[in-house]
């Protein structure tokens, strides 16, 4: 989980110009203005490319994508499904 969180933090920092140590795992990426609707699409593309998962339209929700901790849980749940 730490490597996953670290990778996501680096991706968000590099692509949305926020300092990684200023990015709490629980901060709302949308609510804080770090990510807009286009940024959500960039995150989805990143998840699909890097982690080999498919993000369905119905899964593109804040509970899955709006913070680093939500992203980690979402990716882990998708990877568990892929492994099964």
Buried (B, 14 or more C-beta within 10 A) or exposed (E): EEEBBEBBBEBBBEBBEBEEEEBEEEBBBBEEEBBEEEBBEBBBEBBEEEBEBEBEEEBEEEEBBBBBBBBBBBBEEBBEEEEE
